[in-house]
Amino acid sequence: MTGISTHVLDAALGRPAVGVPVRLEGPAGVLATAITDGDGRVGVLTAGPVAPGTYRLVFGTAEYFTATGQRGFYPEVSIAFTVEEGQYHVPLLLSPFAYSTYRGS
């Protein structure tokens, strides 16, 4: 079974990024949309398993930066990744002028 989740941390403010719009795209288009919770997380983006392939998480960072009074350089962050099998947790470490990501657990 394959599942996809994410977590967004605001490295500039040193706290979870609450209220970030997140969109999961797959081979057939948009699969899910969500907004990060009070801990900056979206625990489950898929209702069930997803097929192997290339997927993309798109984060609406412009909305988040505006809501937190920050001026950001990236209006959105798009992370493409390959799904084979298993659980995929894709965190985003965010600041107004930089971001990084990794495959979490």
PyMOL commands that set and color helices and strands:
alter all, ss='L'
color gray80, all
select helices_A, chain A and resi 61-67
alter helices_A, ss='H'
color red, helices_A
select strands_A, chain A and resi 3-10+15-16+21-26+29-35+41-42+53-59+77-83+87-95+98-101
alter strands_A, ss='S'
color yellow, strands_A
deselect
rebuild
show_as cartoon
